[in-house]
Every structure is written in structure tokens, then in C-alpha cells.
Amino acid sequence: MIQIFCKNTGTTRSFQEGTSLLNMLPDFDFERPFPIVSAKVNNVSQGLKFRAYQNKDVEFIDVRSASGMRVYCRSLCFLLCKSAADVFEGCRVFMEHRISNGYFCHLRKADDAPVTEEDIALLKARMKVIVEKNIPFHRYDVHTEKAIKAFSKAGYDDKVKLLETNGEAYADYYTLGDTADYYYGKLVPSAGYLTVWDIQLYHDGMLLRVPDRHDPSQLAPFMDQPKTYSMFAENLRWNIIMGLNTVGDVNHACLSCHANELIRVAEALQEKKIVQIAEEIDRRHRAEVPCKVVLITGPSSSGKTTFCKRLSIQLKACGLRPVSISTDDYFVNRLDSPRFPDGSFDFDNFETVDHALMESDIMKLLAGEEISAPEYNFVTGLREYNGKNIRLDDRSVLLIEGIHALNPALTPNVPQDNKFRIFINTLTSTLLDNHNWIPTSDNRLLRRIVRDYNKGAFTARESISQWPMVCQSEEDWIYPFQEQADVMFNSAYLIEFAVLRNHAEPILRSVPKNCPEYSEAHRLLRFLSYFVPVPDNEIPPTSLLREFLGGSSFKY
């Protein structure tokens, strides 16, 4: 007999060796407002079919947790791909990115005909049949060579390239009925678990809608994001032109000694975009009503600071005089900051910024007056005045950087024609393979872990622990305003994960296995293992990546 400690109940039960989590679940009595979809075993995500042969700690989870949502959405993706293969012979499905509270995908039919409402109806009908029949998902572990042969025979070159370059002796794959597929994480036990979803036409593809994480009995509300979609589409088109739309493609290029060329191309693409933004600001600055205020925002670790510095250089090349201030410098004194219900400080709350003072200073600058700009002391938690005096002249442009910069409540009295709004994000458009997307938040989390560790600010465990609260604050205070931007800048780097791998792996391995944060560290380590590592010696000192890796020529 083995002993299983259930974290949900705080109790221990005895089971026969080899008992599955699915069969253990009825023995633990705890509140389950929503179906259990997976579990964490010794702080590692596992499917419910996992069998225990030794004493374990188990935490059962539903879709309200990030890990459970990933399991659900991954399974839903397989359901969609399987149904499409059943209905449209010879088709291919491309799961591309998260957007509008769902997942954007392309269905390429054998005859290349556009997808219609009738096609969507057929696809949904087939998916419902599979769910009603409760067809099980089965997982198999085989030699990687065998998996490669099977996927090669099926015409899945994207999966072949991925498996050829990950260096593992064994690979696992799943089946749903007579359809085999590869997924880099766990799935639910059977299709009957997938009861909340929908599909709709969206732009030139489809949107797979998923449950609301806060109330998994309902669909997440649809939120049209045309500007975000355009940014994804632009990057995807470029990846296709380069022949680098999957990780397998990038790995093969790196193994063929093209990594340095890819770095130079990635840098050139970002610099080209920054130049275009600077030229547009210059054009608007010369308009009858000149643009004098540039508002720059983005989520955590999107590269706002380096972007601001590189934009300043290009603005100077246009003959403008950029002057930068940060919303952080207008923080209220720490003791006056808003707090969460538990008494801890809510530093991302809009009320953390003295927005009345900030707008007053902006209006004075636009009127030609000189101001004494504050500087926030993060050690003492006090706003200080250290003799930083600012005045704008005819060629000046005021750059305002911070997480609340696009919030209309920050600058309600600044005329719209005087403002130019920039939203920065890391929209990773490269796929692991055609059915496995890369969550854009993973990009930023890895950046944050590496930067915080290198600066001695936080350990990997601390950075991971803080991340859910960071993401919630972004949902509350940043993302609601992204579609109001005049332009969006994608700070994702073509081979970023390949470069980050060497830095992030030893840091992630420092996370103790006996803490809850190990679950995320383990997931990220497995994710990074798919990338052929690339040294950072060719990353230039002005690169946006240097903000996180270290070695930047900019002062922060």
C-alpha cells in the first residue's frame, strides 16, 4: 500500500500501488464547484490517468488554475484538430495564438477553399458527437524514432522537425479515437470533460472560444482585438516568408549555423519598426496641431524601458528633442499606496500614481512652463525632488513611460491630437508545432526571472510566486487600453527562447522541489528543452534583450 496526502483536504489515504488519480479522487471529500481536470503530484502537473507507485502529495485542480486551464485548452485543441480531420479530408489545422479571450486558428482545406459558416457548423457538430460519446484520450510513450516515423508518414513535418531536434530518447503522443497527435503537456482523461467551448469565424480564420477562468461554466467573453490581430498577422507573415513558423524550423536553422544571421535579422526588424514609429511621431509633430506627448505602456517585462531609449535615439535622428519621464516617479509615498484586502500594497493600482499632479505637470509643460520633476526613491518609498527641471521647446517631445500611460484617466485634459500612444507586448508568433502554441506570457515570465535573478532582486521562486498577481494586475490595468494605441510594437525576439535557455535553466533548477513554485519551474524547464540553445555573444549591447540578460549599453 502507498500513502497519498491530498492537499485539498489535508488528509492522507492508503491505496494499492498503481492506482490512478482518477480512481483516488472519490476517496477525498472536498468542495468541487467545477470538474477536476488534472492534478499536481509532488508539485508537477499530471493528468488524471497518472498512476502512483510511491507515496505522493497530490493537489487536484480545476480550470480556475492556470495549470488546469492549459490542460483543458490543450485537450480542446486536439478535439478541434481531430474533428476537422474527420470532416474535411486532407485538411490541416494551425493553432496560432491567443487573442480575444480565445485561440485563433486557421483551417486549411485540401482544396484551399475559404472556411464558411456551413463549415463551422459541420465542425461543431462533429466535436459535439465526440464529446457526447466521451471518447477517451490515450497516452503512449515510444522511442522518439518511432514517433518521428509515424508523424512523417502522416505528413506532420512540423512535429518531425520538433522531435528531431529536442534530443530526447523517448517521446509521448496521444490518440483520440483513430487520430494521433503530439502535445507537450497533459490532457483530460476523455472528451466528455470538454463541455464549454465554441467556434466562430474570425478575420480570415476561426476563433476557438474557451471557458472563463473565473467561472468555467461560462465562455470567456468575446473581446474583439483588431490591432492585436494585425500585429500577430504581420509577424506570422514574416515567419512564413523566412520559413521559420515553428520551433523545429528555428532549431534546424540554428543547427545549420544560421543563428547569428537570425539574430541580425531580428534586430533589424525591431529597429526598422522603431524607425517607422519615430518617423510617424515626427510627421505628427509637424502637423498643424503638433503631437507633443508620447505615451508608452505595456505589461511587465515587455521591454518598455529599452524601447523608450531606442525610440529616443531615433527621434533625435529625426531632429526632435525627446524628454522622458516615468509614471513610477509620480508614485504616492508608499504608506499612502492602495492595499489589497489582506493589507499588502497594491503597487499596480492606478491610485498608486498621483495622476492629478502628473497631469498638472504635463499641462504646464505643454504651456511652455518649467517644472520640477519628482523622482521616486524605491528604497525609502518616498517621492523626492532632486533638482530635475524640465521645459519643452518647439522641437521637444515628452515621452511618458509606465503601466498606466494609456489609461485615459491619466491625461483626460491633454488634447487627443497632442498625444501619440504606443503599446508594447511580446506576441510570440512562432509555434512549437502547428498544434502547439507558445503562451506569450511565458516569454515575459522567463525574461523577468532572468532579470530579477541577475539583479539580485528576487529568486526564481519569488518571481514565479509573484507572477499570478502580476498577470491579474495587467488584466485590470493595462490590457483594457491596448486597442486604444496608435501603434503596437512587438518586442518578441525571433530566437529569444534559444538565447534565454542558457540563462534561465540554471536559475529555474534552483527552485526547491518541495515548494508550490516548482510546478511552474518544472513546466518552463521542459518547455525550454525544445529549443536548441544559442549563446548570447552576438546579441548587441543595444538589443532589447540586454535589458534582461545584462550587458546593455543603456543605463537603467
C-alpha positions in Angstrom: 0.0 0.0 0.0 1.1 3.6 -0.7 0.2 6.8 1.2 -1.4 9.7 -0.7 -1.6 13.1 1.0 -4.3 15.2 -0.6 -3.6 19.0 -0.3 -7.2 19.8 -1.0 -8.4 18.1 2.2 -5.2 18.0 4.3 -5.8 14.2 4.8 -3.9 11.0 3.9 -5.4 7.9 2.4 -4.0 4.4 1.6 -4.2 3.0 -1.9 -2.9 0.0 -3.8 0.3 0.7 -5.8 -0.6 1.7 -9.4 -3.9 3.3 -8.5 -4.7 6.2 -10.9 -5.5 9.7 -9.7 -8.9 9.4 -11.3 -9.7 6.4 -9.0 -8.3 8.1 -6.0 -10.4 11.2 -6.4 -13.7 9.8 -5.0 -11.9 9.0 -1.7 -11.2 12.6 -1.0 -14.2 14.8 0.0 -13.8 18.5 -0.8 -15.8 21.2 -2.4 -15.8 20.9 -6.2 -17.8 23.7 -7.8 -16.3 22.8 -11.2 -15.0 19.4 -12.6 -11.5 18.4 -11.7 -9.4 18.2 -14.9 -5.8 17.4 -13.7 -3.6 17.4 -10.6 -0.2 18.3 -9.3 1.8 15.4 -8.0 4.7 16.4 -5.8 4.3 19.8 -7.4 4.5 18.5 -11.0 1.4 18.7 -13.3 0.0 15.3 -14.2 -3.1 14.0 -16.0 -5.8 12.2 -14.0 -4.7 8.9 -15.5 -1.4 9.2 -13.8 -0.7 6.1 -11.6 1.2 6.3 -8.3 3.6 3.6 -7.2 5.1 5.5 -4.3 3.9 7.9 -1.6 2.9 11.2 -3.1 1.4 14.6 -2.3 -1.5 15.3 -4.6 -3.4 18.5 -5.3 -6.5 18.2 -7.6 -7.2 21.2 -9.7 -9.9 22.5 -12.0 -9.9 25.1 -14.8 -9.7 28.0 -12.5 -6.0 27.4 -12.0 -3.6 28.3 -14.8 -2.3 24.7 -15.0 -5.8 23.3 -15.2 -6.8 25.8 -18.0 -3.8 24.8 -20.0 -4.8 21.1 -19.7 -8.4 21.9 -20.8 -7.4 24.1 -23.7 -4.8 21.7 -24.9 -7.4 18.9 -24.9 -9.9 21.2 -26.7 -7.3 21.8 -29.4 -7.0 18.1 -30.0 -10.7 17.8 -30.2 -10.8 20.5 -32.8 -8.0 19.0 -34.9 -9.5 15.5 -34.7 -12.9 16.7 -35.7 -11.5 18.8 -38.6 -9.6 15.7 -39.9 -12.9 13.7 -39.7 -15.0 16.3 -41.5 -12.5 17.8 -44.0 -10.3 15.0 -45.5 -6.8 16.1 -46.1 -7.1 19.4 -44.2 -4.6 21.0 -41.9 -5.2 23.0 -38.7 -2.9 25.7 -37.5 -3.3 26.8 -33.8 -1.6 30.1 -33.9 -2.1 32.4 -30.9 -4.3 33.5 -28.0 -6.5 36.5 -28.8 -9.9 37.9 -27.9 -10.2 35.5 -25.0 -9.9 32.5 -27.3 -7.4 30.9 -29.6 -7.1 31.9 -33.2 -6.5 29.2 -35.7 -6.6 28.5 -39.5 -8.3 25.6 -41.1 -6.7 24.9 -44.5 -8.9 22.6 -46.5 -7.5 20.3 -49.2 -9.0 22.4 -51.9 -7.9 25.7 -50.3 -11.5 26.9 -50.3 -12.3 29.6 -47.6 -13.9 28.5 -44.4 -17.7 29.3 -44.3 -20.4 29.3 -41.7 -21.5 26.0 -43.0 -18.0 24.6 -42.4 -18.1 25.9 -38.9 -21.5 24.2 -38.3 -20.2 20.9 -39.6 -17.1 21.1 -37.4 -19.0 22.0 -34.3 -21.5 19.1 -34.9 -18.6 16.6 -35.1 -17.0 18.0 -32.0 -20.3 17.6 -30.1 -20.6 14.0 -31.2 -17.1 13.1 -29.9 -17.9 14.9 -26.6 -21.2 13.1 -26.2 -19.5 9.7 -26.9 -16.9 10.6 -24.3 -14.1 9.2 -26.4 -11.0 8.7 -24.2 -7.6 10.3 -24.8 -4.8 7.7 -24.6 -1.2 8.5 -24.0 1.7 6.4 -25.3 5.5 6.5 -24.6 7.6 5.3 -27.5 11.1 5.7 -28.8 11.4 9.1 -30.4 12.5 7.5 -33.7 9.2 5.6 -33.8 7.2 8.7 -33.2 9.1 10.5 -35.9 8.4 7.8 -38.4 4.7 7.8 -37.5 4.3 11.5 -37.9 6.4 11.6 -41.0 4.0 9.0 -42.6 1.1 11.2 -41.6 2.6 14.3 -43.2 3.2 16.2 -40.0 6.6 17.6 -40.9 6.3 20.3 -38.2 6.2 17.6 -35.5 9.0 15.6 -37.1 11.3 18.7 -37.1 10.5 19.3 -33.4 11.1 15.8 -32.3 14.3 15.5 -34.4 15.9 18.4 -32.6 14.8 18.0 -29.0 17.4 15.3 -28.2 15.1 13.1 -26.2 15.3 9.3 -26.4 11.5 8.8 -25.8 8.5 10.9 -26.9 4.9 10.7 -25.8 2.0 11.2 -28.0 -1.8 11.0 -27.6 -4.7 9.4 -29.5 -8.3 10.4 -29.7 -10.2 7.6 -31.5 -8.1 6.7 -34.6 -6.2 10.1 -34.6 -2.7 10.5 -33.2 -1.2 13.9 -32.2 1.6 15.3 -30.2 1.1 17.7 -27.2 3.8 18.9 -24.8 1.6 18.8 -21.8 -1.1 16.6 -20.2 -4.7 16.2 -21.4 -8.0 15.5 -19.7 -9.0 11.8 -19.5 -11.7 11.9 -22.1 -13.6 14.2 -24.5 -16.6 14.3 -22.2 -14.8 16.7 -19.9 -14.9 19.3 -22.7 -18.4 20.8 -22.3 -17.7 24.5 -22.5 -16.4 25.9 -25.9 -17.5 27.4 -29.1 -16.1 28.2 -32.6 -16.8 31.3 -34.7 -15.4 32.8 -37.9 -12.8 35.5 -37.0 -10.9 37.6 -39.6 -9.5 35.0 -42.1 -9.7 32.1 -39.8 -11.5 30.8 -36.7 -11.7 31.6 -33.1 -11.8 28.7 -30.6 -13.5 30.0 -27.6 -12.7 28.6 -24.2 -14.1 28.8 -20.6 -13.8 31.8 -18.4 -11.2 31.0 -15.8 -13.1 32.8 -13.1 -16.4 30.9 -13.9 -15.5 27.9 -16.0 -19.2 27.1 -16.6 -19.4 30.1 -18.9 -17.4 31.1 -22.0 -14.9 33.8 -21.6 -16.5 37.0 -23.0 -15.5 37.7 -26.6 -13.4 40.8 -26.9 -12.6 42.0 -30.4 -8.9 43.0 -30.8 -8.3 44.0 -34.4 -5.0 45.9 -33.7 -3.5 43.0 -31.8 -4.6 40.6 -34.5 -2.9 42.8 -37.1 0.3 42.6 -35.2 0.2 38.8 -34.9 -0.6 38.6 -38.6 2.3 40.8 -39.6 4.8 38.7 -37.6 3.3 35.4 -38.8 3.6 36.5 -42.4 7.3 37.3 -41.9 7.9 34.0 -40.2 6.3 32.2 -43.1 8.4 34.2 -45.6 11.6 33.2 -43.6 10.4 29.6 -43.4 10.6 29.8 -39.6 7.0 29.5 -38.3 7.7 26.6 -35.9 10.4 25.8 -33.3 11.6 22.9 -35.4 12.3 25.3 -38.3 14.3 27.6 -36.0 16.2 24.7 -34.4 17.2 23.4 -37.9 18.4 26.9 -38.8 20.4 27.1 -35.6 21.9 23.7 -36.1 22.9 24.8 -39.7 24.9 27.7 -38.2 22.4 30.4 -39.1 21.8 31.6 -35.5 23.9 34.7 -35.9 22.1 35.6 -39.1 18.7 35.2 -37.3 19.9 37.5 -34.5 20.8 40.2 -37.0 17.5 39.8 -38.8 15.6 40.0 -35.5 17.5 43.2 -34.5 17.0 44.7 -38.0 13.2 44.1 -37.9 12.8 45.7 -34.5 15.0 48.7 -35.4 13.0 49.1 -38.7 9.8 49.2 -36.7 11.2 51.7 -34.2 12.4 53.9 -37.1 8.9 53.8 -38.6 7.3 54.8 -35.2 9.8 57.7 -34.8 9.1 59.0 -38.3 5.3 58.9 -37.7 5.8 60.8 -34.4 7.9 63.3 -36.3 5.2 63.7 -39.0 2.6 64.3 -36.4 4.8 66.7 -34.5 5.0 68.8 -37.7 1.2 68.8 -38.1 -0.9 71.9 -37.6 -1.7 70.6 -34.1 1.6 69.1 -33.1 1.9 65.8 -31.3 3.9 66.7 -28.1 3.2 63.8 -25.8 4.1 60.1 -26.5 2.5 57.6 -24.1 4.3 54.3 -23.9 3.0 51.3 -22.0 3.0 47.5 -21.9 2.9 44.6 -19.5 5.7 43.5 -17.2 9.0 42.6 -18.9 7.8 43.7 -22.3 10.9 45.9 -22.7 9.3 49.3 -22.2 12.5 50.9 -20.8 14.8 49.8 -23.6 12.2 50.6 -26.2 11.9 54.1 -24.8 15.7 54.6 -25.0 15.9 53.3 -28.6 13.0 55.4 -29.6 14.7 58.5 -28.2 17.7 57.8 -30.3 15.6 57.6 -33.5 13.6 60.7 -32.5 16.9 62.6 -32.2 17.8 61.3 -35.7 14.6 63.0 -36.9 15.7 66.3 -35.4 13.4 66.1 -32.3 14.4 66.5 -28.6 12.9 63.7 -26.6 12.4 64.3 -22.8 11.4 61.2 -20.8 9.5 60.9 -17.5 8.0 57.8 -15.9 4.7 57.3 -14.2 6.7 55.4 -11.5 8.3 58.8 -10.4 4.8 60.1 -9.6 4.0 57.2 -7.2 2.4 58.4 -4.0 4.5 57.8 -0.9 4.5 54.1 -0.1 2.4 54.3 3.1 -0.3 56.1 1.1 -0.5 53.4 -1.6 -3.7 51.4 -2.1 -3.8 48.0 -0.4 -5.2 44.6 -1.1 -7.8 43.1 1.3 -5.1 41.2 3.1 -3.3 44.5 3.9 -0.4 44.2 1.4 0.3 47.0 -1.0 -1.3 47.0 -4.4 1.5 48.8 -6.3 -0.1 48.3 -9.8 -3.3 50.0 -8.8 -4.0 53.2 -10.8 -4.3 55.1 -7.5 -0.7 54.4 -6.7 0.1 57.2 -9.2 -0.5 60.8 -8.2 -2.3 61.3 -11.5 -3.6 64.7 -10.6 -0.1 66.0 -10.0 1.3 64.3 -13.1 -1.4 65.8 -15.4 -0.8 69.2 -13.9 2.9 68.9 -14.7 2.1 67.8 -18.3 -0.3 70.7 -18.9 2.4 73.1 -17.5 5.0 71.6 -19.9 2.6 71.9 -22.9 2.0 75.6 -21.9 5.8 76.2 -22.1 6.4 76.4 -18.3 9.3 74.7 -16.5 8.5 72.1 -13.9 10.5 70.4 -11.2 10.0 66.7 -11.9 9.9 64.2 -9.0 12.0 61.1 -8.7 10.6 58.1 -6.7 13.0 56.5 -4.2 12.2 52.8 -4.2 14.4 52.2 -1.1 12.7 54.8 1.2 9.3 54.6 -0.6 9.2 58.4 -0.8 8.8 60.8 -3.7 11.8 63.2 -3.9 12.7 66.4 -5.7 16.4 66.3 -6.7 16.7 69.3 -9.0 15.4 67.6 -12.2 13.9 70.6 -14.0 12.2 70.1 -17.4 10.9 72.6 -20.0 9.8 71.7 -23.6 10.8 73.8 -26.6 9.4 73.8 -30.2 11.3 70.6 -31.1 10.7 68.7 -27.8 8.6 65.6 -27.4 7.6 64.4 -24.0 7.9 60.6 -23.6 5.8 59.2 -20.7 6.5 55.5 -19.9 4.7 53.4 -17.4 2.0 50.7 -17.0 -0.8 53.4 -16.7 0.4 55.6 -19.5 -2.5 54.6 -21.9 -5.2 54.9 -19.2 -7.4 57.8 -20.4 -7.8 58.9 -16.7 -4.1 59.8 -16.6 -4.3 62.6 -19.2 -8.0 63.5 -19.6 -7.4 67.1 -20.3 -4.5 66.7 -22.7 -6.0 67.2 -26.2 -6.1 63.9 -28.2 -4.2 65.5 -31.1 -1.3 66.2 -28.8 -1.0 62.5 -27.8 0.6 59.5 -29.6 0.0 56.2 -27.8 2.3 53.1 -28.1 1.5 49.7 -26.7 4.4 47.2 -26.3 3.9 43.5 -25.9 5.7 40.2 -26.6 3.5 38.5 -29.1 5.3 35.2 -29.8 4.2 34.2 -33.3 6.4 31.1 -33.6 4.7 27.8 -32.8 6.2 24.7 -31.2 4.4 22.9 -34.0 1.2 23.5 -35.8 -1.0 22.3 -32.9 1.1 23.7 -30.0 1.2 27.4 -29.5 3.6 29.3 -27.2 1.8 31.3 -24.5 3.0 34.9 -24.8 3.1 35.3 -21.1 5.8 32.6 -20.9 8.1 34.9 -22.9 7.8 37.7 -20.4 7.9 35.4 -17.3 11.3 34.0 -18.4 12.6 37.4 -19.1 11.5 38.6 -15.6 13.0 35.5 -13.9 16.4 36.0 -15.6 16.5 39.8 -15.0 15.4 39.7 -11.3 17.9 36.9 -10.6 20.8 38.7 -12.3 20.0 42.0 -10.4 19.7 40.1 -7.1 16.2 41.4 -6.7 14.3 38.1 -6.5 15.0 34.4 -6.7 13.3 32.4 -9.4 10.9 31.0 -6.7 9.9 34.6 -5.7 9.4 35.7 -9.3 7.2 32.7 -10.0 5.2 33.3 -6.8 4.5 36.9 -7.8 3.6 36.2 -11.4 -0.2 35.4 -10.9 -0.7 38.7 -9.2 1.3 40.5 -11.9 -0.9 38.9 -14.6 -4.1 39.9 -12.8 -2.9 43.5 -12.4 -2.2 43.5 -16.2 -5.7 42.3 -16.9 -7.1 45.0 -14.6 -5.0 48.0 -15.5 -3.1 47.5 -18.8 -4.8 45.3 -21.4 -8.2 47.1 -21.3 -6.4 50.0 -23.1 -4.2 48.2 -25.6 -6.6 48.6 -28.5 -6.6 52.4 -28.0 -3.0 52.6 -29.0 -2.0 54.4 -32.2 0.7 51.8 -32.8 1.7 48.5 -31.3 5.3 47.2 -31.0 6.1 43.6 -30.7 9.2 43.1 -28.6 9.2 39.3 -29.0 12.6 38.1 -30.5 12.7 35.5 -33.2 15.1 33.1 -31.4 14.6 34.5 -27.9 13.9 31.2 -26.2 17.0 29.7 -27.7 19.1 32.5 -26.2 17.2 32.6 -22.9 17.7 28.8 -22.4 21.3 29.1 -21.3 20.4 31.8 -18.8 17.1 30.5 -17.4 17.8 26.8 -17.0 20.3 27.0 -14.0 18.1 29.6 -12.4 15.0 27.5 -12.7 16.8 24.5 -11.3 17.4 26.4 -8.1 13.7 26.2 -7.3 13.2 23.6 -4.5 11.1 20.6 -5.4 9.1 20.8 -2.2 7.5 24.2 -2.9 4.4 25.1 -5.0 6.5 27.2 -7.4 8.4 24.1 -8.5 5.4 23.2 -10.7 5.9 26.2 -12.9 9.7 25.9 -12.9 9.4 22.3 -14.0 7.0 23.3 -16.8 9.3 26.0 -18.0 12.3 23.8 -17.9 10.5 21.2 -20.1 9.4 23.9 -22.5 12.9 25.3 -22.9 14.2 21.8 -23.6 12.6 22.0 -27.1 14.9 24.8 -28.1 18.5 24.3 -29.4 20.5 26.7 -27.1 22.2 29.7 -28.7 24.9 31.7 -26.9 24.2 35.4 -26.4 27.6 36.7 -27.6 26.2 38.0 -30.8 23.3 39.9 -29.1 24.3 43.6 -29.5 24.6 45.8 -26.4 21.7 48.0 -27.6 19.4 45.0 -28.0 16.1 44.9 -26.2 17.1 41.5 -24.8 20.0 43.0 -23.0 17.6 44.7 -20.6 17.0 41.1 -19.2 20.3 39.3 -20.0 22.6 42.0 -18.8 25.4 43.7 -20.8 23.3 46.6 -22.1 25.0 49.8 -23.2 22.0 51.7 -21.8 21.8 52.9 -18.2 18.7 51.8 -16.4 
